[in-house]
Amino acid sequence: MRLQPGFADAYDILGIALAQTGSTADAIARFEQALRLDASAADGHNNLGNALAAAGRTAEAIAQYREALRLDPGYAPAHRSLGEELRRTGSVAEAAEPFATAARLEAAGESRPRRRDHSNNRRQRIEDNEQRSCPRIHKSTATEAFEWLDWGYKMGLQVQAFILSEKGDYADASVLLQMIEKLAPASANTACEAGFILNWQGEYEEAAAAYRRAYDLTVGFASQRYMRAMALRGMGFALGKLRRFD
C-alpha cells in the first residue's frame, strides 16, 4: 500500500483479513478507505455492510447493502446480506424479497464474480460453508452433509416457511420445512423451525423429536453448534407440556 496508495483492492484485502481475525473496527476503517478510492464497487459496499453488521451498526449496514444493490442490482451476495440483516432485526416479511432474489440469481448463475467479497466472513453465520456451485443446488466437493445445499436457496425457502407460520398457515409451513429438510438434512436451524411450528400446533411429541434431531446435529457438526441452546429450550418446552420431567 505504500507503493500504490490508490489501489482500493489492497485496502479491501486487508479489511477482509482483519475481519477474519475479529478486528472489526480496523476492518471497517479499511473498507471505508477502499470505498473512498473506488465508491463504485458493489462488493466493497457489501463488505463494509457486513463489517458494520458485525459491529451492531444495523442501520448503517442496511444502507451499505442498499447502495451495493443500487450500483449493481444483480449482485446476489448483497441481496442475501440485506435479507439476513432485515431478518435479524425482525423485519421477516421485508427480508423475503431479497432472499428470493438472491436465490433466483444464484440458481440462474446470474451473480457475476466481483473484486472481493467478505460475505463469508460475517459474524458466525448459518452459512459457515457458503461457497456456491450454481446453478446446481448440490456441491460435488462437499465433505459434510450440511455443505451439500446452496444456502441462499435454502434460506429463501426457510424464510417463506417462517412467514407462513407467522400467518398461522402451519400446515403449509410444515410441508415446506419437510421439503427443506430433505434438501438440507443436516440443518439444525431447519429442524428447530419445524419444532417451533409443531409446538405451536400442540404436537409436542413430534416437536420434541424435531428438537432432538436438531440437538443431535449440533453434536455431530461443529457448524451447527450455535443452535444447541435453542434446540434444548424447545425440547424442554415440549417435554414439559408432555409432563416428562426425567
C-alpha positions as CSV (number, residue, x, y, z in Angstrom):
1,M,0.0,0.0,0.0
2,R,3.0,2.3,0.4
3,L,3.8,1.8,-3.3
4,Q,0.2,2.1,-4.5
5,P,-1.9,4.1,-2.0
6,G,-4.7,4.4,-4.5
7,F,-5.1,0.7,-5.0
8,A,-8.5,0.0,-3.5
9,D,-8.2,-3.7,-3.7
10,A,-5.3,-3.6,-1.2
11,Y,-7.4,-2.0,1.4
12,D,-10.3,-4.4,0.7
13,I,-8.0,-7.4,1.1
14,L,-6.6,-6.0,4.3
15,G,-10.1,-5.4,5.6
16,I,-11.1,-9.0,4.9
17,A,-8.1,-10.3,6.7
18,L,-8.8,-8.0,9.7
19,A,-12.5,-9.1,9.8
20,Q,-11.4,-12.8,9.8
21,T,-9.4,-12.2,12.9
22,G,-12.2,-10.3,14.7
23,S,-10.6,-6.8,14.3
24,T,-13.9,-5.4,13.3
25,A,-13.2,-1.7,13.9
26,D,-10.0,-1.9,11.9
27,A,-11.7,-3.8,9.1
28,I,-14.4,-1.1,8.9
29,A,-11.7,1.6,8.6
30,R,-10.0,-0.3,5.7
31,F,-13.3,-1.0,3.9
32,E,-14.1,2.7,4.2
33,Q,-10.7,3.6,2.8
34,A,-11.3,1.3,-0.2
35,L,-14.6,2.9,-0.9
36,R,-13.1,6.4,-0.8
37,L,-10.8,5.2,-3.5
38,D,-13.5,3.4,-5.5
39,A,-17.0,4.1,-4.5
40,S,-18.4,2.3,-7.5
41,A,-17.6,-1.2,-6.2
42,A,-20.7,-3.0,-5.1
43,D,-18.7,-5.7,-3.4
44,G,-16.9,-3.0,-1.4
45,H,-20.2,-1.7,0.0
46,N,-21.3,-5.2,0.8
47,N,-18.0,-5.9,2.6
48,L,-18.4,-2.7,4.6
49,G,-22.0,-3.6,5.4
50,N,-21.1,-7.0,6.7
51,A,-18.4,-5.4,9.0
52,L,-20.9,-2.8,10.2
53,A,-23.4,-5.6,10.9
54,A,-20.8,-7.5,12.9
55,A,-20.3,-4.3,15.0
56,G,-24.0,-4.0,15.6
57,R,-24.5,-0.9,13.4
58,T,-27.6,-2.3,11.7
59,A,-29.0,0.9,10.0
60,E,-25.6,1.7,8.5
61,A,-25.1,-1.9,7.4
62,I,-28.5,-1.9,5.6
63,A,-27.7,1.4,4.0
64,Q,-24.5,-0.1,2.6
65,Y,-26.3,-3.2,1.2
66,R,-28.9,-0.9,-0.5
67,E,-26.1,1.1,-2.0
68,A,-24.4,-2.0,-3.3
69,L,-27.7,-3.0,-5.0
70,R,-28.2,0.5,-6.4
71,L,-24.8,0.1,-8.1
72,D,-25.4,-3.5,-9.2
73,P,-29.0,-4.9,-8.8
74,G,-27.7,-8.3,-10.0
75,Y,-25.2,-8.7,-7.1
76,A,-26.7,-11.7,-5.2
77,P,-24.4,-11.5,-2.1
78,A,-25.8,-8.0,-1.3
79,H,-29.4,-9.3,-1.7
80,R,-28.5,-12.1,0.7
81,S,-26.8,-9.9,3.2
82,L,-29.7,-7.4,3.2
83,G,-32.1,-10.3,3.7
84,E,-30.1,-11.6,6.7
85,E,-29.9,-8.2,8.4
86,L,-33.6,-7.5,7.9
87,R,-34.5,-10.9,9.3
88,R,-32.2,-10.3,12.2
89,T,-34.0,-7.1,13.1
90,G,-37.3,-8.8,12.9
91,S,-38.4,-7.5,9.5
92,V,-39.2,-11.0,8.3
93,A,-41.7,-10.1,5.6
94,E,-39.4,-7.5,4.2
95,A,-36.5,-9.9,4.2
96,A,-38.3,-12.4,2.0
97,E,-37.8,-10.4,-1.2
98,P,-34.0,-10.0,-1.1
99,F,-33.7,-13.7,-0.1
100,A,-35.8,-14.8,-3.0
101,T,-33.9,-12.5,-5.4
102,A,-30.6,-13.9,-4.2
103,A,-31.8,-17.5,-4.7
104,R,-33.1,-16.7,-8.2
105,L,-29.9,-15.0,-9.3
106,E,-27.7,-17.8,-7.8
107,A,-29.9,-20.6,-9.3
108,A,-29.7,-19.0,-12.7
109,G,-26.0,-18.4,-12.5
110,E,-26.5,-14.7,-13.0
111,S,-24.5,-13.4,-10.0
112,R,-21.2,-12.4,-11.6
113,P,-17.9,-12.6,-9.6
114,R,-16.7,-9.4,-8.0
115,R,-13.3,-8.0,-7.0
116,R,-13.5,-9.2,-3.4
117,D,-16.4,-10.5,-1.2
118,H,-16.3,-10.5,2.5
119,S,-19.8,-12.1,2.8
120,N,-18.5,-15.5,4.0
121,N,-16.6,-13.9,7.0
122,R,-19.6,-12.2,8.5
123,R,-20.1,-13.0,12.2
124,Q,-20.9,-16.7,12.9
125,R,-23.4,-17.2,10.2
126,I,-25.6,-20.2,9.4
127,E,-23.8,-20.4,6.1
128,D,-20.4,-21.3,7.6
129,N,-19.5,-23.1,4.4
130,E,-21.2,-20.9,1.8
131,Q,-19.1,-21.5,-1.3
132,R,-21.5,-21.6,-4.3
133,S,-21.8,-24.1,-7.1
134,C,-24.7,-22.5,-9.1
135,P,-26.7,-23.3,-11.0
136,R,-26.5,-26.7,-9.3
137,I,-28.0,-26.9,-5.8
138,H,-25.7,-29.7,-4.6
139,K,-21.9,-29.4,-4.5
140,S,-19.8,-32.2,-5.9
141,T,-16.9,-31.5,-3.5
142,A,-18.9,-31.5,-0.2
143,T,-17.1,-33.1,2.7
144,E,-20.0,-33.0,5.2
145,A,-23.8,-33.2,4.7
146,F,-24.5,-29.6,5.6
147,E,-22.3,-28.4,2.8
148,W,-24.4,-30.0,0.1
149,L,-27.0,-27.3,-0.3
150,D,-26.9,-23.9,-1.9
151,W,-27.6,-22.0,1.3
152,G,-29.1,-18.9,-0.4
153,Y,-31.8,-21.1,-1.9
154,K,-32.4,-22.9,1.4
155,M,-32.7,-19.7,3.4
156,G,-35.1,-18.3,0.8
157,L,-37.4,-21.3,1.3
158,Q,-37.0,-21.2,5.1
159,V,-38.0,-17.5,5.3
160,Q,-41.1,-18.3,3.3
161,A,-41.9,-21.1,5.8
162,F,-41.4,-18.7,8.7
163,I,-43.7,-16.1,7.2
164,L,-46.4,-18.8,6.7
165,S,-46.1,-19.9,10.3
166,E,-46.4,-16.2,11.4
167,K,-49.6,-16.0,9.4
168,G,-50.9,-19.2,11.1
169,D,-50.6,-21.3,8.0
170,Y,-48.9,-24.1,9.9
171,A,-49.8,-26.9,7.6
172,D,-48.2,-25.2,4.5
173,A,-45.2,-24.1,6.6
174,S,-44.7,-27.7,7.8
175,V,-44.8,-29.1,4.2
176,L,-42.2,-26.5,3.1
177,L,-40.0,-27.3,6.1
178,Q,-40.2,-31.0,5.3
179,M,-39.0,-30.2,1.8
180,I,-36.2,-28.1,3.1
181,E,-35.1,-30.9,5.5
182,K,-34.8,-33.3,2.5
183,L,-32.6,-30.8,0.8
184,A,-30.6,-29.9,3.9
185,P,-30.8,-33.0,6.3
186,A,-28.0,-31.6,8.5
187,S,-29.5,-28.2,9.2
188,A,-30.2,-27.8,12.9
189,N,-31.8,-24.4,12.1
190,T,-34.5,-26.0,9.9
191,A,-35.1,-28.8,12.5
192,C,-35.6,-26.2,15.2
193,E,-38.0,-24.2,13.0
194,A,-40.0,-27.4,12.5
195,G,-40.1,-28.0,16.2
196,F,-41.3,-24.4,16.8
197,I,-44.2,-24.9,14.5
198,L,-45.1,-28.3,16.0
199,N,-45.1,-26.8,19.5
200,W,-47.5,-24.1,18.3
201,Q,-49.8,-26.7,16.9
202,G,-49.7,-28.6,20.2
203,E,-48.0,-31.6,18.6
204,Y,-45.5,-31.9,21.4
205,E,-44.2,-35.5,20.7
206,E,-43.3,-34.5,17.2
207,A,-41.9,-31.2,18.4
208,A,-39.7,-33.0,20.9
209,A,-38.4,-35.3,18.2
210,A,-37.6,-32.4,15.9
211,Y,-35.7,-30.6,18.6
212,R,-33.9,-33.8,19.5
213,R,-32.9,-34.1,15.8
214,A,-31.6,-30.5,15.9
215,Y,-29.6,-31.2,19.1
216,D,-28.0,-34.3,17.6
217,L,-26.9,-32.2,14.6
218,T,-25.3,-29.7,16.9
219,V,-23.3,-32.6,18.4
220,G,-22.4,-34.0,15.0
221,F,-21.4,-30.9,13.2
222,A,-19.3,-28.0,14.5
223,S,-21.0,-25.5,12.2
224,Q,-24.4,-26.3,13.8
225,R,-23.4,-25.8,17.5
226,Y,-24.8,-22.3,17.6
227,M,-28.3,-23.8,17.6
228,R,-27.7,-26.1,20.6
229,A,-29.3,-23.8,23.2
230,M,-32.4,-23.3,21.0
231,A,-32.7,-27.0,20.5
232,L,-32.5,-27.7,24.2
233,R,-35.0,-24.9,25.1
234,G,-37.5,-26.1,22.5
235,M,-37.1,-29.7,23.6
236,G,-37.6,-28.7,27.2
237,F,-40.8,-26.8,26.4
238,A,-42.2,-29.8,24.5
239,L,-41.3,-32.3,27.2
240,G,-42.7,-30.0,29.9
241,K,-46.0,-30.0,28.1
242,L,-45.9,-33.8,28.0
243,R,-45.1,-33.7,31.7
244,R,-42.0,-35.8,31.0
245,F,-39.5,-34.4,33.5
246,D,-37.0,-37.2,33.5
